[in-house]
Amino acid sequence: MAQSQKWAQSEFQLLQREIEVQGEWLNHERLERQADIDRLRMELEAIRQALSQLTPEFALQFQREFERARQEYNPEG
């Protein structure tokens, strides 16, 4: 029975380590996705700034279209 308990404890430790490794991987992936999102936000802001400089009425048009899209767009389908 002592051998069985040692085996169960060893299996438990392996499972515990696997869960820790998976948690670390998920955290890394979350940080990667957040970095991607931050980069896209910066790129979009740079595009908006450039368009505003090239087309003075862009800011007003953008706000109107943004509000329309916000009301009409369904991200789930």
N, CA, C and O atoms as a CHARMM CRD file, in Angstrom:
* protein
*
  308
    1    1 MET  N      0.81200  -1.19100   0.00000 PROA 1      0.00000
    2    1 MET  CA     0.00000   0.00000   0.00000 PROA 1      0.00000
    3    1 MET  C      0.85600   1.25500   0.00000 PROA 1      0.00000
    4    1 MET  O      0.47800   2.25200  -0.61500 PROA 1      0.00000
    5    2 ALA  N      2.01100   1.23200   0.68200 PROA 2      0.00000
    6    2 ALA  CA     2.89800   2.38300   0.71900 PROA 2      0.00000
    7    2 ALA  C      3.40100   2.69500  -0.68500 PROA 2      0.00000
    8    2 ALA  O      3.52800   3.86300  -1.05000 PROA 2      0.00000
    9    3 GLN  N      3.68500   1.67300  -1.46800 PROA 3      0.00000
   10    3 GLN  CA     4.13700   1.87300  -2.85400 PROA 3      0.00000
   11    3 GLN  C      3.03900   2.54400  -3.67600 PROA 3      0.00000
   12    3 GLN  O      3.31300   3.42000  -4.49700 PROA 3      0.00000
   13    4 SER  N      1.80600   2.12900  -3.45100 PROA 4      0.00000
   14    4 SER  CA     0.66700   2.70300  -4.15800 PROA 4      0.00000
   15    4 SER  C      0.50300   4.18000  -3.80000 PROA 4      0.00000
   16    4 SER  O      0.21200   5.00200  -4.66900 PROA 4      0.00000
   17    5 GLN  N      0.68900   4.51700  -2.52600 PROA 5      0.00000
   18    5 GLN  CA     0.57100   5.90500  -2.10600 PROA 5      0.00000
   19    5 GLN  C      1.68900   6.75900  -2.70500 PROA 5      0.00000
   20    5 GLN  O      1.46300   7.90300  -3.09900 PROA 5      0.00000
   21    6 LYS  N      2.90900   6.18700  -2.76900 PROA 6      0.00000
   22    6 LYS  CA     4.02500   6.91800  -3.38000 PROA 6      0.00000
   23    6 LYS  C      3.73300   7.16200  -4.84900 PROA 6      0.00000
   24    6 LYS  O      3.99700   8.24800  -5.36600 PROA 6      0.00000
   25    7 TRP  N      3.19100   6.16300  -5.52100 PROA 7      0.00000
   26    7 TRP  CA     2.86300   6.30800  -6.94700 PROA 7      0.00000
   27    7 TRP  C      1.79300   7.38700  -7.13600 PROA 7      0.00000
   28    7 TRP  O      1.89700   8.21800  -8.03800 PROA 7      0.00000
   29    8 ALA  N      0.78200   7.37000  -6.29400 PROA 8      0.00000
   30    8 ALA  CA    -0.28400   8.35500  -6.39000 PROA 8      0.00000
   31    8 ALA  C      0.26200   9.75500  -6.12400 PROA 8      0.00000
   32    8 ALA  O     -0.12700  10.71100  -6.79600 PROA 8      0.00000
   33    9 GLN  N      1.15000   9.88000  -5.15600 PROA 9      0.00000
   34    9 GLN  CA     1.74100  11.18000  -4.85600 PROA 9      0.00000
   35    9 GLN  C      2.60000  11.65800  -6.02900 PROA 9      0.00000
   36    9 GLN  O      2.57200  12.83700  -6.38100 PROA 9      0.00000
   37   10 SER  N      3.35300  10.75100  -6.62600 PROA 10     0.00000
   38   10 SER  CA     4.18200  11.09500  -7.76600 PROA 10     0.00000
   39   10 SER  C      3.31000  11.53600  -8.94200 PROA 10     0.00000
   40   10 SER  O      3.62600  12.52000  -9.61000 PROA 10     0.00000
   41   11 GLU  N      2.22900  10.82200  -9.19700 PROA 11     0.00000
   42   11 GLU  CA     1.30800  11.19800 -10.26400 PROA 11     0.00000
   43   11 GLU  C      0.69100  12.56400  -9.97800 PROA 11     0.00000
   44   11 GLU  O      0.54000  13.38500 -10.88300 PROA 11     0.00000
   45   12 PHE  N      0.34100  12.79900  -8.73300 PROA 12     0.00000
   46   12 PHE  CA    -0.23600  14.07800  -8.34700 PROA 12     0.00000
   47   12 PHE  C      0.76200  15.21100  -8.60200 PROA 12     0.00000
   48   12 PHE  O      0.38300  16.26700  -9.10900 PROA 12     0.00000
   49   13 GLN  N      2.02200  14.99900  -8.25700 PROA 13     0.00000
   50   13 GLN  CA     3.04500  16.02300  -8.47500 PROA 13     0.00000
   51   13 GLN  C      3.23600  16.29500  -9.96300 PROA 13     0.00000
   52   13 GLN  O      3.42100  17.44400 -10.36400 PROA 13     0.00000
   53   14 LEU  N      3.19100  15.24000 -10.79000 PROA 14     0.00000
   54   14 LEU  CA     3.30700  15.43100 -12.23700 PROA 14     0.00000
   55   14 LEU  C      2.12400  16.22400 -12.77400 PROA 14     0.00000
   56   14 LEU  O      2.29800  17.12400 -13.59500 PROA 14     0.00000
   57   15 LEU  N      0.92900  15.89400 -12.31700 PROA 15     0.00000
   58   15 LEU  CA    -0.26200  16.63400 -12.74600 PROA 15     0.00000
   59   15 LEU  C     -0.19400  18.08700 -12.28600 PROA 15     0.00000
   60   15 LEU  O     -0.55900  18.99800 -13.02900 PROA 15     0.00000
   61   16 GLN  N      0.26800  18.29400 -11.07600 PROA 16     0.00000
   62   16 GLN  CA     0.38600  19.65000 -10.55100 PROA 16     0.00000
   63   16 GLN  C      1.37800  20.46100 -11.39000 PROA 16     0.00000
   64   16 GLN  O      1.12300  21.62200 -11.70900 PROA 16     0.00000
   65   17 ARG  N      2.49700  19.84900 -11.74200 PROA 17     0.00000
   66   17 ARG  CA     3.50200  20.54800 -12.56600 PROA 17     0.00000
   67   17 ARG  C      2.94600  20.82800 -13.96100 PROA 17     0.00000
   68   17 ARG  O      3.19300  21.89800 -14.51800 PROA 17     0.00000
   69   18 GLU  N      2.20400  19.88800 -14.52700 PROA 18     0.00000
   70   18 GLU  CA     1.59800  20.09200 -15.84300 PROA 18     0.00000
   71   18 GLU  C      0.63500  21.27600 -15.81400 PROA 18     0.00000
   72   18 GLU  O      0.61300  22.09000 -16.73700 PROA 18     0.00000
   73   19 ILE  N     -0.15200  21.36500 -14.75800 PROA 19     0.00000
   74   19 ILE  CA    -1.07700  22.49100 -14.62300 PROA 19     0.00000
   75   19 ILE  C     -0.30600  23.80100 -14.51200 PROA 19     0.00000
   76   19 ILE  O     -0.70600  24.80000 -15.10900 PROA 19     0.00000
   77   20 GLU  N      0.77400  23.81500 -13.77100 PROA 20     0.00000
   78   20 GLU  CA     1.59800  25.01900 -13.64500 PROA 20     0.00000
   79   20 GLU  C      2.17800  25.42600 -14.99200 PROA 20     0.00000
   80   20 GLU  O      2.16200  26.60500 -15.34500 PROA 20     0.00000
   81   21 VAL  N      2.69200  24.45600 -15.74700 PROA 21     0.00000
   82   21 VAL  CA     3.26800  24.74100 -17.05900 PROA 21     0.00000
   83   21 VAL  C      2.20400  25.28600 -18.00600 PROA 21     0.00000
   84   21 VAL  O      2.45100  26.24700 -18.73400 PROA 21     0.00000
   85   22 GLN  N      1.02600  24.67700 -17.99800 PROA 22     0.00000
   86   22 GLN  CA    -0.06700  25.16300 -18.84300 PROA 22     0.00000
   87   22 GLN  C     -0.46500  26.58300 -18.45400 PROA 22     0.00000
   88   22 GLN  O     -0.74200  27.41000 -19.32300 PROA 22     0.00000
   89   23 GLY  N     -0.49400  26.86500 -17.18100 PROA 23     0.00000
   90   23 GLY  CA    -0.82000  28.21500 -16.70700 PROA 23     0.00000
   91   23 GLY  C      0.21300  29.22300 -17.17100 PROA 23     0.00000
   92   23 GLY  O     -0.14000  30.32600 -17.58900 PROA 23     0.00000
   93   24 GLU  N      1.48200  28.85800 -17.10200 PROA 24     0.00000
   94   24 GLU  CA     2.54600  29.74500 -17.58200 PROA 24     0.00000
   95   24 GLU  C      2.40800  29.98600 -19.08200 PROA 24     0.00000
   96   24 GLU  O      2.57300  31.11300 -19.54900 PROA 24     0.00000
   97   25 TRP  N      2.10700  28.93700 -19.83200 PROA 25     0.00000
   98   25 TRP  CA     1.93700  29.07400 -21.28300 PROA 25     0.00000
   99   25 TRP  C      0.75800  29.99100 -21.59800 PROA 25     0.00000
  100   25 TRP  O      0.86200  30.86800 -22.45500 PROA 25     0.00000
  101   26 LEU  N     -0.36100  29.78900 -20.90500 PROA 26     0.00000
  102   26 LEU  CA    -1.53500  30.62800 -21.13600 PROA 26     0.00000
  103   26 LEU  C     -1.25400  32.09100 -20.79900 PROA 26     0.00000
  104   26 LEU  O     -1.69900  32.98900 -21.51400 PROA 26     0.00000
  105   27 ASN  N     -0.53400  32.32700 -19.73900 PROA 27     0.00000
  106   27 ASN  CA    -0.17900  33.69600 -19.37500 PROA 27     0.00000
  107   27 ASN  C      0.70400  34.31900 -20.45000 PROA 27     0.00000
  108   27 ASN  O      0.51600  35.47800 -20.81700 PROA 27     0.00000
  109   28 HSD  N      1.66400  33.55300 -20.95200 PROA 28     0.00000
  110   28 HSD  CA     2.52700  34.03500 -22.03300 PROA 28     0.00000
  111   28 HSD  C      1.69900  34.37100 -23.26800 PROA 28     0.00000
  112   28 HSD  O      1.90300  35.42000 -23.88000 PROA 28     0.00000
  113   29 GLU  N      0.77500  33.50300 -23.63800 PROA 29     0.00000
  114   29 GLU  CA    -0.08900  33.74700 -24.79800 PROA 29     0.00000
  115   29 GLU  C     -0.93900  34.99900 -24.59500 PROA 29     0.00000
  116   29 GLU  O     -1.12100  35.78800 -25.52200 PROA 29     0.00000
  117   30 ARG  N     -1.45000  35.17400 -23.39600 PROA 30     0.00000
  118   30 ARG  CA    -2.25300  36.36200 -23.09500 PROA 30     0.00000
  119   30 ARG  C     -1.41900  37.62600 -23.26400 PROA 30     0.00000
  120   30 ARG  O     -1.89300  38.61200 -23.83000 PROA 30     0.00000
  121   31 LEU  N     -0.20000  37.60400 -22.78500 PROA 31     0.00000
  122   31 LEU  CA     0.68900  38.75800 -22.93500 PROA 31     0.00000
  123   31 LEU  C      1.01500  39.02000 -24.40100 PROA 31     0.00000
  124   31 LEU  O      1.09100  40.17200 -24.82600 PROA 31     0.00000
  125   32 GLU  N      1.20800  37.95500 -25.17200 PROA 32     0.00000
  126   32 GLU  CA     1.46500  38.10900 -26.61400 PROA 32     0.00000
  127   32 GLU  C      0.27300  38.75100 -27.30700 PROA 32     0.00000
  128   32 GLU  O      0.44100  39.66300 -28.11700 PROA 32     0.00000
  129   33 ARG  N     -0.93300  38.27900 -26.99400 PROA 33     0.00000
  130   33 ARG  CA    -2.14400  38.85100 -27.61100 PROA 33     0.00000
  131   33 ARG  C     -2.30800  40.30800 -27.22100 PROA 33     0.00000
  132   33 ARG  O     -2.69100  41.13400 -28.04900 PROA 33     0.00000
  133   34 GLN  N     -2.02000  40.63400 -25.95900 PROA 34     0.00000
  134   34 GLN  CA    -2.14200  42.02000 -25.51700 PROA 34     0.00000
  135   34 GLN  C     -1.13600  42.89600 -26.25000 PROA 34     0.00000
  136   34 GLN  O     -1.46100  44.02600 -26.61500 PROA 34     0.00000
  137   35 ALA  N      0.07000  42.40300 -26.47300 PROA 35     0.00000
  138   35 ALA  CA     1.06500  43.16500 -27.23200 PROA 35     0.00000
  139   35 ALA  C      0.59100  43.37700 -28.66500 PROA 35     0.00000
  140   35 ALA  O      0.77700  44.45900 -29.22200 PROA 35     0.00000
  141   36 ASP  N     -0.02000  42.35700 -29.27100 PROA 36     0.00000
  142   36 ASP  CA    -0.57400  42.49600 -30.62300 PROA 36     0.00000
  143   36 ASP  C     -1.66700  43.55900 -30.66200 PROA 36     0.00000
  144   36 ASP  O     -1.70800  44.38700 -31.57200 PROA 36     0.00000
  145   37 ILE  N     -2.54500  43.52900 -29.67400 PROA 37     0.00000
  146   37 ILE  CA    -3.64000  44.50600 -29.60600 PROA 37     0.00000
  147   37 ILE  C     -3.07600  45.91400 -29.44300 PROA 37     0.00000
  148   37 ILE  O     -3.52800  46.84700 -30.10600 PROA 37     0.00000
  149   38 ASP  N     -2.09400  46.06500 -28.56500 PROA 38     0.00000
  150   38 ASP  CA    -1.48600  47.38400 -28.35100 PROA 38     0.00000
  151   38 ASP  C     -0.84200  47.90200 -29.63800 PROA 38     0.00000
  152   38 ASP  O     -0.97300  49.08000 -29.96700 PROA 38     0.00000
  153   39 ARG  N     -0.15100  47.03000 -30.35900 PROA 39     0.00000
  154   39 ARG  CA     0.47600  47.43100 -31.62000 PROA 39     0.00000
  155   39 ARG  C     -0.57600  47.87100 -32.64000 PROA 39     0.00000
  156   39 ARG  O     -0.40000  48.88300 -33.32000 PROA 39     0.00000
  157   40 LEU  N     -1.66500  47.11300 -32.74400 PROA 40     0.00000
  158   40 LEU  CA    -2.74300  47.48400 -33.66700 PROA 40     0.00000
  159   40 LEU  C     -3.37200  48.82100 -33.28800 PROA 40     0.00000
  160   40 LEU  O     -3.69100  49.62700 -34.16100 PROA 40     0.00000
  161   41 ARG  N     -3.54900  49.05400 -32.00700 PROA 41     0.00000
  162   41 ARG  CA    -4.11300  50.33800 -31.56900 PROA 41     0.00000
  163   41 ARG  C     -3.19500  51.49400 -31.95200 PROA 41     0.00000
  164   41 ARG  O     -3.66600  52.54100 -32.39500 PROA 41     0.00000
  165   42 MET  N     -1.89200  51.30800 -31.78400 PROA 42     0.00000
  166   42 MET  CA    -0.94700  52.35900 -32.16900 PROA 42     0.00000
  167   42 MET  C     -0.97000  52.59400 -33.67800 PROA 42     0.00000
  168   42 MET  O     -0.93700  53.73700 -34.13300 PROA 42     0.00000
  169   43 GLU  N     -1.02800  51.50700 -34.45100 PROA 43     0.00000
  170   43 GLU  CA    -1.08000  51.64000 -35.89800 PROA 43     0.00000
  171   43 GLU  C     -2.35300  52.35800 -36.34500 PROA 43     0.00000
  172   43 GLU  O     -2.30500  53.22000 -37.22200 PROA 43     0.00000
  173   44 LEU  N     -3.48400  52.00700 -35.74700 PROA 44     0.00000
  174   44 LEU  CA    -4.73500  52.67600 -36.09200 PROA 44     0.00000
  175   44 LEU  C     -4.68400  54.15900 -35.74400 PROA 44     0.00000
  176   44 LEU  O     -5.15900  54.99500 -36.51300 PROA 44     0.00000
  177   45 GLU  N     -4.12300  54.48100 -34.61400 PROA 45     0.00000
  178   45 GLU  CA    -4.01500  55.88600 -34.23000 PROA 45     0.00000
  179   45 GLU  C     -3.10100  56.63800 -35.20500 PROA 45     0.00000
  180   45 GLU  O     -3.39800  57.77500 -35.57200 PROA 45     0.00000
  181   46 ALA  N     -2.00700  56.02100 -35.62100 PROA 46     0.00000
  182   46 ALA  CA    -1.12400  56.66000 -36.59600 PROA 46     0.00000
  183   46 ALA  C     -1.84700  56.88700 -37.92300 PROA 46     0.00000
  184   46 ALA  O     -1.68200  57.93200 -38.55300 PROA 46     0.00000
  185   47 ILE  N     -2.64100  55.91400 -38.34200 PROA 47     0.00000
  186   47 ILE  CA    -3.42200  56.05800 -39.57500 PROA 47     0.00000
  187   47 ILE  C     -4.42900  57.19600 -39.43200 PROA 47     0.00000
  188   47 ILE  O     -4.56900  58.01800 -40.33800 PROA 47     0.00000
  189   48 ARG  N     -5.12000  57.24700 -38.31600 PROA 48     0.00000
  190   48 ARG  CA    -6.09100  58.32600 -38.09200 PROA 48     0.00000
  191   48 ARG  C     -5.41700  59.68800 -38.12300 PROA 48     0.00000
  192   48 ARG  O     -5.93900  60.63300 -38.71500 PROA 48     0.00000
  193   49 GLN  N     -4.26000  59.78600 -37.48600 PROA 49     0.00000
  194   49 GLN  CA    -3.54200  61.06200 -37.47100 PROA 49     0.00000
  195   49 GLN  C     -3.11000  61.46200 -38.87800 PROA 49     0.00000
  196   49 GLN  O     -3.25100  62.61900 -39.27300 PROA 49     0.00000
  197   50 ALA  N     -2.58600  60.50300 -39.62800 PROA 50     0.00000
  198   50 ALA  CA    -2.13500  60.79800 -40.99400 PROA 50     0.00000
  199   50 ALA  C     -3.31000  61.22200 -41.86800 PROA 50     0.00000
  200   50 ALA  O     -3.20500  62.19000 -42.62100 PROA 50     0.00000
  201   51 LEU  N     -4.42500  60.50700 -41.77300 PROA 51     0.00000
  202   51 LEU  CA    -5.60000  60.86200 -42.56600 PROA 51     0.00000
  203   51 LEU  C     -6.15400  62.22600 -42.16700 PROA 51     0.00000
  204   51 LEU  O     -6.62500  62.97900 -43.01900 PROA 51     0.00000
  205   52 SER  N     -6.10000  62.54300 -40.89300 PROA 52     0.00000
  206   52 SER  CA    -6.57200  63.85500 -40.43800 PROA 52     0.00000
  207   52 SER  C     -5.72200  64.97700 -41.01700 PROA 52     0.00000
  208   52 SER  O     -6.23400  66.04900 -41.33700 PROA 52     0.00000
  209   53 GLN  N     -4.44000  64.73100 -41.14900 PROA 53     0.00000
  210   53 GLN  CA    -3.55800  65.74500 -41.72600 PROA 53     0.00000
  211   53 GLN  C     -3.77500  65.87800 -43.23100 PROA 53     0.00000
  212   53 GLN  O     -3.72200  66.98000 -43.77700 PROA 53     0.00000
  213   54 LEU  N     -4.01900  64.75200 -43.89700 PROA 54     0.00000
  214   54 LEU  CA    -4.21700  64.77800 -45.35000 PROA 54     0.00000
  215   54 LEU  C     -5.60200  65.29000 -45.73200 PROA 54     0.00000
  216   54 LEU  O     -5.75300  65.96000 -46.75400 PROA 54     0.00000
  217   55 THR  N     -6.59900  64.98600 -44.93400 PROA 55     0.00000
  218   55 THR  CA    -7.98000  65.36300 -45.23300 PROA 55     0.00000
  219   55 THR  C     -8.56800  66.02300 -43.99000 PROA 55     0.00000
  220   55 THR  O     -8.93600  65.33600 -43.03700 PROA 55     0.00000
  221   56 PRO  N     -8.65800  67.34300 -43.99500 PROA 56     0.00000
  222   56 PRO  CA    -9.11800  68.04700 -42.78800 PROA 56     0.00000
  223   56 PRO  C    -10.48600  67.59100 -42.27700 PROA 56     0.00000
  224   56 PRO  O    -10.70800  67.61000 -41.06600 PROA 56     0.00000
  225   57 GLU  N    -11.39600  67.18900 -43.13700 PROA 57     0.00000
  226   57 GLU  CA   -12.72400  66.78300 -42.66800 PROA 57     0.00000
  227   57 GLU  C    -12.75800  65.32000 -42.20400 PROA 57     0.00000
  228   57 GLU  O    -13.81200  64.82300 -41.80900 PROA 57     0.00000
  229   58 PHE  N    -11.64300  64.64900 -42.24900 PROA 58     0.00000
  230   58 PHE  CA   -11.60800  63.23300 -41.87500 PROA 58     0.00000
  231   58 PHE  C    -12.09000  62.99900 -40.44600 PROA 58     0.00000
  232   58 PHE  O    -12.87000  62.07700 -40.20800 PROA 58     0.00000
  233   59 ALA  N    -11.64600  63.80900 -39.49800 PROA 59     0.00000
  234   59 ALA  CA   -11.99700  63.59500 -38.08500 PROA 59     0.00000
  235   59 ALA  C    -13.51300  63.59300 -37.90300 PROA 59     0.00000
  236   59 ALA  O    -14.05000  62.73200 -37.20500 PROA 59     0.00000
  237   60 LEU  N    -14.20400  64.54300 -38.52000 PROA 60     0.00000
  238   60 LEU  CA   -15.65900  64.60900 -38.39300 PROA 60     0.00000
  239   60 LEU  C    -16.31700  63.41200 -39.08100 PROA 60     0.00000
  240   60 LEU  O    -17.23400  62.80300 -38.53000 PROA 60     0.00000
  241   61 GLN  N    -15.85300  63.07900 -40.27600 PROA 61     0.00000
  242   61 GLN  CA   -16.40500  61.92300 -40.98500 PROA 61     0.00000
  243   61 GLN  C    -16.17000  60.64000 -40.20700 PROA 61     0.00000
  244   61 GLN  O    -17.04300  59.77500 -40.12900 PROA 61     0.00000
  245   62 PHE  N    -14.99400  60.52900 -39.64200 PROA 62     0.00000
  246   62 PHE  CA   -14.66600  59.33500 -38.86300 PROA 62     0.00000
  247   62 PHE  C    -15.61100  59.19200 -37.67700 PROA 62     0.00000
  248   62 PHE  O    -16.12900  58.10400 -37.42300 PROA 62     0.00000
  249   63 GLN  N    -15.83800  60.28500 -36.95100 PROA 63     0.00000
  250   63 GLN  CA   -16.72800  60.22200 -35.78800 PROA 63     0.00000
  251   63 GLN  C    -18.12800  59.78400 -36.19400 PROA 63     0.00000
  252   63 GLN  O    -18.73900  58.95500 -35.52000 PROA 63     0.00000
  253   64 ARG  N    -18.63800  60.33100 -37.28700 PROA 64     0.00000
  254   64 ARG  CA   -19.97500  59.94100 -37.75100 PROA 64     0.00000
  255   64 ARG  C    -20.02300  58.46700 -38.10400 PROA 64     0.00000
  256   64 ARG  O    -20.94100  57.75700 -37.69400 PROA 64     0.00000
  257   65 GLU  N    -19.03900  58.00200 -38.86500 PROA 65     0.00000
  258   65 GLU  CA   -19.00800  56.59600 -39.28100 PROA 65     0.00000
  259   65 GLU  C    -18.80000  55.66400 -38.09800 PROA 65     0.00000
  260   65 GLU  O    -19.35400  54.56600 -38.05100 PROA 65     0.00000
  261   66 PHE  N    -18.00400  56.10900 -37.15800 PROA 66     0.00000
  262   66 PHE  CA   -17.76200  55.29900 -35.97000 PROA 66     0.00000
  263   66 PHE  C    -19.05500  55.11500 -35.19000 PROA 66     0.00000
  264   66 PHE  O    -19.37000  54.00000 -34.77500 PROA 66     0.00000
  265   67 GLU  N    -19.79900  56.17900 -34.98800 PROA 67     0.00000
  266   67 GLU  CA   -21.06700  56.08800 -34.27100 PROA 67     0.00000
  267   67 GLU  C    -22.05700  55.19700 -35.01800 PROA 67     0.00000
  268   67 GLU  O    -22.74500  54.38300 -34.40300 PROA 67     0.00000
  269   68 ARG  N    -22.13200  55.34600 -36.33100 PROA 68     0.00000
  270   68 ARG  CA   -23.02300  54.51400 -37.12900 PROA 68     0.00000
  271   68 ARG  C    -22.63100  53.04400 -36.99500 PROA 68     0.00000
  272   68 ARG  O    -23.47900  52.18300 -36.76200 PROA 68     0.00000
  273   69 ALA  N    -21.35200  52.77500 -37.14300 PROA 69     0.00000
  274   69 ALA  CA   -20.87100  51.39400 -37.05200 PROA 69     0.00000
  275   69 ALA  C    -21.11000  50.81600 -35.65700 PROA 69     0.00000
  276   69 ALA  O    -21.47400  49.64900 -35.51000 PROA 69     0.00000
  277   70 ARG  N    -20.90200  51.64000 -34.64700 PROA 70     0.00000
  278   70 ARG  CA   -21.09300  51.17900 -33.27000 PROA 70     0.00000
  279   70 ARG  C    -22.53500  50.74800 -33.04200 PROA 70     0.00000
  280   70 ARG  O    -22.79300  49.77900 -32.32800 PROA 70     0.00000
  281   71 GLN  N    -23.46900  51.46400 -33.64300 PROA 71     0.00000
  282   71 GLN  CA   -24.87700  51.14100 -33.47100 PROA 71     0.00000
  283   71 GLN  C    -25.31800  49.97000 -34.34300 PROA 71     0.00000
  284   71 GLN  O    -26.20400  49.20900 -33.95400 PROA 71     0.00000
  285   72 GLU  N    -24.70900  49.81900 -35.51400 PROA 72     0.00000
  286   72 GLU  CA   -25.16600  48.80800 -36.46600 PROA 72     0.00000
  287   72 GLU  C    -24.36000  47.52000 -36.46700 PROA 72     0.00000
  288   72 GLU  O    -24.88400  46.46000 -36.81000 PROA 72     0.00000
  289   73 TYR  N    -23.10900  47.60100 -36.09000 PROA 73     0.00000
  290   73 TYR  CA   -22.21200  46.44200 -36.20700 PROA 73     0.00000
  291   73 TYR  C    -22.48700  45.41800 -35.11200 PROA 73     0.00000
  292   73 TYR  O    -22.60400  45.75200 -33.93300 PROA 73     0.00000
  293   74 ASN  N    -22.58700  44.16300 -35.53600 PROA 74     0.00000
  294   74 ASN  CA   -22.74900  43.05700 -34.58300 PROA 74     0.00000
  295   74 ASN  C    -21.50200  42.18500 -34.68100 PROA 74     0.00000
  296   74 ASN  O    -21.35300  41.44200 -35.65000 PROA 74     0.00000
  297   75 PRO  N    -20.60300  42.25900 -33.69800 PROA 75     0.00000
  298   75 PRO  CA   -19.34300  41.50700 -33.77700 PROA 75     0.00000
  299   75 PRO  C    -19.52900  39.99300 -33.73700 PROA 75     0.00000
  300   75 PRO  O    -18.60200  39.25400 -34.06900 PROA 75     0.00000
  301   76 GLU  N    -20.68300  39.52800 -33.34500 PROA 76     0.00000
  302   76 GLU  CA   -20.91700  38.08900 -33.24300 PROA 76     0.00000
  303   76 GLU  C    -21.51700  37.48400 -34.50800 PROA 76     0.00000
  304   76 GLU  O    -21.75000  36.27700 -34.57500 PROA 76     0.00000
  305   77 GLY  N    -21.76100  38.30500 -35.48600 PROA 77     0.00000
  306   77 GLY  CA   -22.32000  37.65400 -36.65000 PROA 77     0.00000
  307   77 GLY  C    -22.57700  38.56400 -37.75000 PROA 77     0.00000
  308   77 GLY  O    -23.05400  38.14100 -38.80300 PROA 77     0.00000
